[in-house]
């Protein structure tokens, strides 16, 4: 078949309507005379809405191109190549802001007079909005002080934030490890909030807080009559969090039987309610956490090997507060600001000796214990400054830790030698931790961990 547009003018119209881009033509007065199917699809305006109407329908806020269309028709000479590669923000028929990328060229008759113009535009709305969302997320995560609801500017926490961002970009199973009170649930919520599932449900379950006999029903649900007391069907958290994220804390406390059932969900994406003989498909992103040594549980047989490797696809370790002491002042002021609002008792600062006690304390309960200590202080504080007398008794009476000038007495000979080498490197680097890390052949994050472990924090 010969494609002769002169013999078959409808063929050209059909081809234009098949384009994803919008195409339109206007006469010399700026009245729209043709409006393609693509233009209707992008803007929501049909040809009945536009043909015969002024081209002002294409004008919008910050419009660099189409708003000049009438001016262009009246005096095209300043634009010898037409209006090219112009970005416009206009309103669609439904009121949505549309980001268009367009070009306009003059049409002339056989005498060279302006007969009108033809324009094309591409819809960039989804790309622009996606880029704006990325910029917002980058702005949120660029801060060295806060990440979602997590607070920390230390190198070890910046590394944690980086790995949380990576976890949020994918959809793999994440294992969060670390001591009790290090903020594992906050980390799980941060992953969910930054992920593509952020508009779907988030559920958190502490596996050690629910008896084993009830945990299966809590996770998978049950049908009426499944056991004594099951008087009605129950929806489990897997089903309730379909499309979203489920956080299982203290995963190391689950039995091998429950581990097997969780493994089946991870592998097949299907749950089976207690007492039901039919499966239900679910789409849930699983994040687990533990403060136990899972490798030790593997060795003792308390944890299934296949389950361990299935939940440990991407592991993130939350550091103890002892490993990030430089974050303590930041956390303290954060909790003071929170407490001032909660208790309606404005506190503006904390005394230096009180802060020093907080810096010296070993924090076996980590951030949770620190927050509780500030809560305690708000109960007894009289003025607008927290003092050492407002702190819990165990903090006030705790002896100060060793200083960098006197090694901790419980270090092994190897640790004492490592400590000596680090001190020498810091001396050669004039105190620069970045330079000292290079001299020692390790990353700055690794050096920072060793500084805290060997009581060399400043």
Residue pairs with C-beta under 8 A, 6 or more apart in sequence:
3 11
5 11
5 12
16 23
16 36
16 38
17 36
17 37
17 38
18 37
19 36
19 38
20 38
20 122
21 38
21 120
21 121
21 122
22 36
22 38
22 39
22 40
22 41
22 42
22 43
22 100
22 120
22 121
22 122
22 123
23 34
23 36
23 38
23 39
23 118
23 119
23 120
24 32
24 34
24 35
24 36
24 39
24 50
24 58
24 118
24 119
25 32
25 33
25 34
25 107
25 116
25 117
25 118
25 119
26 32
26 33
26 55
26 69
26 73
26 116
26 117
26 119
27 33
27 115
27 116
28 73
28 113
28 114
28 115
28 116
29 73
30 54
30 55
30 56
30 69
30 70
30 73
31 52
31 53
31 54
31 55
32 50
32 51
32 52
32 53
32 54
32 55
32 57
33 51
33 52
33 116
34 47
34 51
35 45
35 46
35 47
35 50
35 51
39 45
39 50
39 121
40 46
40 47
42 92
42 98
42 100
42 121
42 123
43 90
43 92
43 93
43 98
44 92
44 93
44 94
45 57
45 92
45 93
49 93
50 57
55 66
55 69
55 70
56 70
58 66
58 67
58 69
58 88
58 90
58 119
59 66
59 67
59 69
59 90
60 66
60 67
60 88
60 89
60 90
60 91
60 98
61 89
61 90
62 87
62 88
62 89
63 86
63 88
63 89
63 90
64 86
64 87
64 88
65 83
65 86
65 87
65 88
65 102
65 103
65 104
66 86
66 88
66 90
66 100
66 102
66 104
66 119
66 121
67 88
68 83
69 83
69 104
69 117
69 119
72 79
72 82
72 83
72 104
72 106
72 117
73 106
73 114
73 116
73 117
76 82
76 106
76 114
82 103
82 104
82 105
82 106
82 117
83 102
83 103
83 104
84 103
85 101
85 103
86 101
86 102
86 103
86 104
87 99
87 100
87 101
87 102
87 124
88 99
88 100
88 101
88 102
88 121
89 97
89 98
89 99
89 100
90 97
90 98
90 100
91 97
91 98
92 98
96 125
97 125
98 123
98 125
99 123
99 124
99 125
99 127
99 128
99 129
100 121
100 122
100 123
100 124
101 121
101 122
101 124
102 119
102 120
102 121
102 122
103 119
103 120
103 121
104 117
104 118
104 119
105 117
105 118
105 119
106 114
106 116
106 117
107 114
107 115
107 116
107 117
107 118
108 114
108 115
109 115
137 194
140 147
140 148
141 147
141 161
141 165
141 194
144 153
144 158
145 151
145 152
145 153
145 330
147 157
147 161
147 164
147 190
148 186
148 189
148 190
148 193
148 194
149 186
149 189
149 190
150 157
150 160
150 161
150 183
150 186
150 187
150 190
151 327
151 330
151 331
151 334
152 158
152 160
152 161
152 324
152 327
152 330
152 331
153 326
153 327
153 330
154 324
154 326
154 327
154 448
155 444
155 445
155 448
156 319
156 323
156 324
156 445
156 448
156 449
157 319
157 324
157 327
159 445
160 187
160 316
160 317
160 318
160 319
163 314
163 316
164 187
164 190
164 191
164 194
164 316
165 194
166 314
167 174
167 191
167 314
167 316
168 190
168 191
168 192
168 193
168 194
168 195
169 195
170 314
171 195
171 196
171 197
171 285
172 313
172 314
173 266
173 285
173 286
173 287
173 288
173 310
173 311
173 312
173 313
173 314
174 188
174 191
174 286
174 287
174 288
174 313
174 314
174 315
174 316
175 251
175 287
175 288
175 289
175 290
175 311
175 312
175 313
175 314
175 315
175 316
176 184
176 187
176 188
176 287
176 288
176 289
176 290
176 315
176 316
176 317
176 318
177 184
177 289
177 290
177 291
177 294
177 315
177 316
177 317
177 318
178 184
178 291
178 317
178 318
178 319
178 320
179 291
179 318
179 320
179 366
180 291
180 365
180 366
180 368
181 365
181 366
181 367
181 368
181 369
182 318
182 319
182 320
182 321
182 366
182 367
183 318
183 366
183 367
184 249
184 289
184 291
184 318
185 204
185 247
185 249
185 289
187 316
187 318
188 202
188 204
188 245
188 247
188 287
188 289
189 202
189 204
189 247
191 245
191 287
192 198
192 202
192 244
192 245
192 247
192 285
192 287
195 245
195 285
197 243
197 244
197 245
197 285
200 241
200 242
200 243
200 244
200 245
201 240
201 241
201 242
201 243
201 244
201 245
202 241
202 244
202 245
202 246
202 247
203 237
203 240
203 241
203 244
203 245
203 246
203 247
204 247
204 249
205 218
205 219
205 237
205 246
205 247
205 248
205 249
206 249
206 250
207 215
207 248
207 249
207 250
207 251
207 253
207 254
208 249
208 250
208 253
209 250
210 218
212 254
212 255
212 258
215 254
215 258
216 258
216 261
216 274
217 226
217 230
217 234
217 236
217 274
218 236
218 237
219 236
219 237
219 238
219 258
219 262
219 271
220 236
220 238
220 239
220 261
220 271
220 272
220 273
220 274
221 233
221 234
221 235
221 236
221 238
221 239
221 271
221 273
221 274
222 230
222 233
222 234
222 236
222 273
222 274
222 275
222 276
223 230
223 233
223 273
223 274
223 275
223 276
224 230
224 231
224 232
224 233
225 275
226 273
226 274
226 275
226 276
227 274
227 275
230 274
230 275
233 273
234 273
236 271
236 273
237 246
238 246
238 265
238 271
238 282
238 284
239 271
239 280
239 282
241 284
242 282
242 283
242 284
243 283
243 284
244 284
244 285
245 284
245 285
245 286
245 287
246 284
246 285
246 286
246 287
247 287
247 288
247 289
248 262
248 286
248 287
248 288
248 289
249 288
249 289
249 290
250 289
250 290
250 291
250 292
251 288
251 289
251 290
251 311
252 290
252 291
252 292
252 294
252 297
252 302
252 303
253 290
253 292
254 262
256 302
256 303
256 304
259 303
259 304
259 307
260 304
260 307
262 286
262 307
263 304
263 306
263 307
263 310
264 270
265 271
265 282
265 284
265 286
266 286
266 310
266 311
267 310
268 279
269 281
269 282
269 283
270 279
270 280
270 281
270 282
271 279
271 280
271 282
272 278
272 279
272 280
273 280
286 311
288 311
294 303
294 308
294 312
297 303
297 308
298 305
298 308
319 449
320 363
320 366
321 327
321 328
321 363
321 366
321 367
321 370
322 362
322 363
322 452
322 453
323 448
323 449
323 452
323 453
324 452
325 359
325 452
325 457
326 457
328 355
328 358
328 359
328 370
329 355
329 359
331 367
331 370
331 371
332 350
332 355
332 358
332 370
332 374
333 350
335 370
335 371
335 374
335 375
336 347
336 349
336 350
336 374
336 386
339 345
339 347
339 374
339 375
339 377
339 378
340 346
340 347
342 378
343 378
345 378
345 381
346 384
347 378
347 381
347 384
347 385
347 386
348 384
348 385
349 384
349 385
349 386
350 358
350 385
350 386
350 387
351 385
351 386
351 387
351 388
353 387
353 388
354 386
354 387
354 388
354 390
354 391
357 388
357 391
357 395
357 396
357 398
358 370
358 373
358 391
358 395
360 398
360 400
360 401
361 395
361 398
362 398
362 401
363 369
363 370
365 372
373 391
373 392
373 395
374 386
376 390
376 391
376 392
377 386
377 390
377 391
380 389
380 390
381 387
381 390
388 396
389 396
401 408
401 455
402 408
402 409
402 455
403 455
404 423
404 455
404 456
404 457
404 458
407 416
407 419
407 454
407 455
408 454
408 455
411 419
411 454
415 454
418 450
418 454
419 454
419 456
421 440
422 436
422 440
422 447
422 450
422 451
422 454
422 456
423 456
425 436
425 439
425 440
426 432
426 433
426 436
426 456
428 435
428 436
428 439
429 435
429 436
429 439
433 444
433 447
433 448
433 451
434 444
436 447
437 443
437 444
437 446
437 447
440 447
442 450
450 456
451 457
